[in-house]
Amino acid sequence: MNHIINVFKGMCIGIADAIPGVSGGTIAVILKIYDQLLECLTLNLKKLFKNIKFILPVGIGIVLGIVTASKVLAYLFEVHNSETQLFFLGVIIGSLPLIYKEGTSKGKFKPVHLIPFLLTAVGMIAFNAYAMDNAKTADTLHPVAIILMTALAAAAMIMPGLSGALVLKVLGGYDLAIRSVNELDIVTLMFYAIGAVIGLLAAGKIISVLLKKFHCGTYSAISGLIVGSLPAIFPADYFIGFNASKLIGIGVFVTGLVLPMLTEIPEKLHNSRKNESSENTETTA
């Protein structure tokens, strides 16, 4: 059952990673597997094999999510663009209390932690404003260019709040990547994969060290990235000339808002059963 759940979690991350403006890292934080994923981004074979039962189903899920997203999301964003954006907006906002809880699990929030929060929030808003005005497309790219731009996008991808797909869009490699997935262009996808591995390993190590040494401060910076990404996702034009039919958008927003809270239920049930088991054991003793 755990393997199936991890495949599903991987699919959620993969789907998010395929959407410009939506962060797969944010979804990993929401699903509470972010720290564990960072531990797996290593060239240490001993540590990698130790986590193989976790990373394999998650990796399969990510691939399935990206493939699914390239087909389904292309339709949703073309036909129901604003409603789809509102759903993801709800998911991200609904996840903020969970992220705060995770960030303060190893220490209290202090006023000094506002500094990394504000810096990353402002930086994200500025980046998205630039990115939306400078997005590029390309029909063909040199393999070296694909590797380099994908490495940058992959490094961004694992940072909650920062969209790797949006970075790839800015650099001009997003449309080619989606087309290569849909057409199963194995050679081109191989170069994207090489770049992704390089970027993930490099960025994963840095973030992992920061989380160990500055847990609360790093999560404050992560929260800033997430909050700063919200304006780029919000479809303001959707509410111009608002009418009853647009209540659907509010409905999917609320659905996305509630979804992160529902992810807490399995953990609460598990903890409740664990506590009951401990109490029964003590009573028997």
C-alpha positions as CSV (number, residue, x, y, z in Angstrom):
1,M,0.0,0.0,0.0
2,N,2.9,2.4,0.8
3,H,4.4,1.8,-2.6
4,I,1.0,2.7,-4.3
5,I,0.7,5.8,-2.2
6,N,4.2,6.9,-3.1
7,V,3.5,6.3,-6.8
8,F,0.4,8.6,-6.4
9,K,2.5,11.2,-4.6
10,G,5.1,11.1,-7.4
11,M,2.4,11.6,-10.0
12,C,1.2,14.7,-8.2
13,I,4.7,16.1,-8.2
14,G,5.2,15.1,-11.9
15,I,2.0,16.8,-12.9
16,A,2.9,20.0,-11.0
17,D,6.4,20.0,-12.5
18,A,4.9,20.0,-16.0
19,I,2.9,23.2,-15.4
20,P,4.6,26.6,-15.9
21,G,4.1,28.6,-12.7
22,V,3.3,25.6,-10.5
23,S,6.1,24.1,-8.3
24,G,6.6,20.4,-7.9
25,G,8.7,21.2,-4.8
26,T,5.7,22.8,-3.2
27,I,3.7,19.6,-3.8
28,A,6.5,17.5,-2.3
29,V,6.4,19.7,0.8
30,I,2.6,19.4,1.0
31,L,2.8,15.6,0.7
32,K,5.6,15.6,3.4
33,I,8.2,13.8,1.3
34,Y,10.4,16.8,0.4
35,D,13.2,16.2,2.9
36,Q,13.2,12.5,2.1
37,L,13.4,13.3,-1.6
38,L,16.4,15.5,-1.1
39,E,18.2,12.7,0.8
40,C,17.8,10.5,-2.3
41,L,19.4,13.1,-4.6
42,T,23.0,11.8,-4.1
43,L,25.7,9.9,-5.9
44,N,26.3,7.9,-2.7
45,L,25.2,4.5,-3.9
46,K,24.9,3.1,-0.4
47,K,22.4,5.8,0.6
48,L,20.6,5.5,-2.7
49,F,20.1,1.7,-2.3
50,K,18.9,2.3,1.2
51,N,16.1,4.5,0.0
52,I,15.4,2.5,-3.2
53,K,12.0,1.3,-1.9
54,F,10.9,4.9,-1.6
55,I,12.6,6.6,-4.6
56,L,11.6,3.9,-7.2
57,P,7.8,4.2,-6.8
58,V,8.0,8.0,-6.4
59,G,10.2,8.2,-9.5
60,I,7.8,6.0,-11.5
61,G,5.0,8.3,-10.3
62,I,6.8,11.4,-11.4
63,V,7.4,10.0,-14.9
64,L,3.7,9.0,-15.2
65,G,2.6,12.4,-13.9
66,I,4.7,14.3,-16.5
67,V,3.4,12.0,-19.3
68,T,-0.2,12.4,-18.1
69,A,0.2,16.1,-17.7
70,S,1.6,16.6,-21.2
71,K,-1.7,15.3,-22.6
72,V,-4.4,16.1,-20.0
73,L,-3.1,19.5,-18.9
74,A,-2.7,20.7,-22.5
75,Y,-6.4,20.2,-22.9
76,L,-7.3,21.7,-19.5
77,F,-5.2,24.8,-19.9
78,E,-6.6,25.4,-23.4
79,V,-10.2,24.8,-22.6
80,H,-10.5,25.6,-18.9
81,N,-7.3,27.6,-18.2
82,S,-8.6,29.9,-15.5
83,E,-10.4,27.2,-13.5
84,T,-7.3,25.0,-13.6
85,Q,-5.2,27.9,-12.4
86,L,-7.7,28.5,-9.6
87,F,-7.5,24.9,-8.5
88,F,-3.7,25.0,-8.1
89,L,-4.0,28.4,-6.4
90,G,-6.2,26.8,-3.8
91,V,-3.9,23.9,-3.3
92,I,-0.9,26.2,-2.7
93,I,-2.7,28.5,-0.3
94,G,-4.2,25.6,1.6
95,S,-0.7,24.1,2.0
96,L,0.8,27.1,3.8
97,P,-0.4,26.1,7.3
98,L,1.1,22.7,6.7
99,I,4.4,24.2,5.5
100,Y,4.5,26.5,8.6
101,K,4.0,23.4,10.8
102,E,6.8,21.5,9.1
103,G,9.1,24.5,9.3
104,T,8.6,25.0,13.0
105,S,8.9,21.2,13.8
106,K,12.5,21.6,14.8
107,G,12.5,25.1,16.3
108,K,10.4,28.2,16.9
109,F,9.7,30.9,14.3
110,K,11.7,34.1,15.2
111,P,11.5,37.7,13.8
112,V,14.8,37.2,12.1
113,H,13.2,34.5,9.9
114,L,11.1,37.3,8.2
115,I,14.3,38.3,6.4
116,P,14.7,35.2,4.2
117,F,10.9,35.1,3.8
118,L,10.6,38.7,2.4
119,L,13.8,38.4,0.2
120,T,12.5,35.2,-1.5
121,A,9.0,36.5,-1.8
122,V,10.0,39.7,-3.5
123,G,12.6,37.9,-5.6
124,M,9.9,35.4,-6.8
125,I,7.4,38.2,-7.7
126,A,10.1,40.0,-9.7
127,F,11.2,36.8,-11.5
128,N,7.7,35.8,-12.5
129,A,7.0,39.4,-13.8
130,Y,10.1,39.1,-16.0
131,A,9.4,35.5,-16.9
132,M,5.9,36.1,-18.1
133,D,7.1,38.9,-20.4
134,N,10.1,37.0,-21.8
135,A,8.9,33.5,-22.3
136,K,10.4,31.9,-25.4
137,T,9.7,29.0,-27.7
138,A,12.0,26.9,-29.9
139,D,11.4,24.2,-32.5
140,T,14.9,22.7,-32.3
141,L,17.8,23.1,-29.9
142,H,21.4,21.9,-29.7
143,P,21.9,19.0,-27.3
144,V,24.3,21.0,-25.1
145,A,21.7,23.8,-24.9
146,I,19.0,21.3,-23.8
147,I,21.3,19.9,-21.1
148,L,22.3,23.3,-19.7
149,M,18.8,24.8,-19.7
150,T,17.3,21.6,-18.2
151,A,19.9,21.6,-15.5
152,L,18.9,25.1,-14.5
153,A,15.2,24.2,-14.7
154,A,15.7,21.0,-12.6
155,A,17.6,23.0,-9.9
156,A,14.6,25.4,-9.8
157,M,12.1,22.5,-9.9
158,I,13.0,21.1,-6.4
159,M,12.8,24.5,-4.8
160,P,9.3,24.9,-3.4
161,G,7.5,27.9,-5.0
162,L,9.8,28.0,-8.0
163,S,8.5,26.5,-11.2
164,G,11.1,24.5,-13.2
165,A,8.7,24.4,-16.1
166,L,8.5,28.2,-16.1
167,V,12.3,28.5,-16.0
168,L,12.4,26.1,-19.0
169,K,9.7,28.2,-20.7
170,V,11.8,31.4,-20.2
171,L,14.9,29.7,-21.6
172,G,13.0,28.4,-24.6
173,G,13.0,24.7,-24.0
174,Y,9.5,24.0,-22.6
175,D,7.5,23.6,-25.8
176,L,10.1,21.2,-27.3
177,A,10.1,19.2,-24.1
178,I,6.3,18.8,-24.1
179,R,6.3,17.9,-27.9
180,S,9.1,15.3,-27.3
181,V,7.1,13.7,-24.5
182,N,4.0,13.5,-26.7
183,E,5.9,12.2,-29.7
184,L,8.1,9.9,-27.6
185,D,11.3,11.4,-29.1
186,I,13.7,9.3,-27.1
187,V,16.9,10.9,-28.3
188,T,15.8,14.5,-27.4
189,L,14.3,13.2,-24.1
190,M,17.6,11.6,-23.2
191,F,19.3,15.0,-23.3
192,Y,16.6,16.5,-21.1
193,A,17.1,13.6,-18.7
194,I,20.9,14.2,-18.5
195,G,20.3,17.9,-17.7
196,A,17.7,17.1,-15.1
197,V,20.0,14.6,-13.3
198,I,22.8,17.2,-13.2
199,G,20.5,20.0,-11.9
200,L,18.8,17.8,-9.3
201,L,22.0,16.4,-7.8
202,A,23.7,19.8,-7.5
203,A,20.7,21.7,-6.1
204,G,19.5,18.8,-3.9
205,K,22.8,18.7,-2.0
206,I,22.8,22.4,-1.3
207,I,19.2,22.5,-0.1
208,S,19.7,19.4,2.0
209,V,22.6,21.0,3.9
210,L,20.6,24.2,4.5
211,L,17.7,22.3,5.9
212,K,20.0,20.5,8.4
213,K,21.8,23.6,9.5
214,F,19.0,26.3,9.2
215,H,15.8,24.3,9.2
216,C,13.4,27.1,10.2
217,G,15.2,29.8,8.2
218,T,15.2,27.6,5.1
219,Y,11.5,26.9,5.4
220,S,10.9,30.6,5.8
221,A,12.7,31.2,2.5
222,I,10.7,28.4,1.0
223,S,7.5,29.9,2.2
224,G,8.5,33.2,0.6
225,L,9.1,31.5,-2.7
226,I,5.6,30.0,-2.5
227,V,3.8,33.2,-1.5
228,G,5.7,35.1,-4.1
229,S,4.6,32.7,-6.8
230,L,0.8,33.2,-6.1
231,P,0.4,36.4,-8.2
232,A,1.6,34.6,-11.3
233,I,-1.0,31.9,-10.9
234,F,-4.0,34.1,-10.0
235,P,-6.2,34.5,-13.2
236,A,-7.3,38.1,-12.5
237,D,-9.1,38.4,-15.9
238,Y,-11.4,35.6,-14.9
239,F,-13.4,37.8,-12.6
240,I,-13.9,40.6,-15.1
241,G,-17.6,40.6,-15.9
242,F,-18.3,38.0,-13.2
243,N,-21.5,35.9,-13.5
244,A,-23.1,32.8,-12.2
245,S,-21.2,30.5,-14.5
246,K,-17.9,31.6,-13.0
247,L,-18.9,30.1,-9.7
248,I,-17.4,26.9,-11.0
249,G,-14.0,28.6,-10.6
250,I,-14.7,29.4,-7.0
251,G,-15.8,25.8,-6.5
252,V,-12.6,24.3,-7.8
253,F,-10.6,26.9,-5.8
254,V,-12.3,25.8,-2.6
255,T,-11.7,22.2,-3.6
256,G,-8.0,22.9,-4.0
257,L,-8.0,24.8,-0.7
258,V,-9.4,21.9,1.2
259,L,-7.3,19.2,-0.5
260,P,-4.0,19.8,1.5
261,M,-6.0,19.5,4.8
262,L,-7.3,16.1,3.7
263,T,-3.7,14.8,3.3
264,E,-3.4,15.2,7.1
265,I,-6.2,12.7,7.8
266,P,-4.2,9.5,7.1
267,E,-1.3,10.7,9.4
268,K,-3.8,11.7,12.2
269,L,-5.5,8.3,12.0
270,H,-2.1,6.5,12.1
271,N,-1.0,8.5,15.1
272,S,-4.4,7.9,16.8
273,R,-4.1,4.1,16.3
274,K,-0.5,4.2,17.5
275,N,-1.5,6.1,20.7
276,E,-4.3,3.6,21.3
277,S,-2.0,0.7,20.8
278,S,0.5,2.2,23.2
279,E,-2.2,2.8,25.8
280,N,-3.5,-0.8,25.5
281,T,0.1,-2.1,25.9
282,E,0.6,0.0,29.0
283,T,-2.8,-1.2,30.4
284,T,-1.9,-4.8,29.8
285,A,1.4,-4.4,31.4
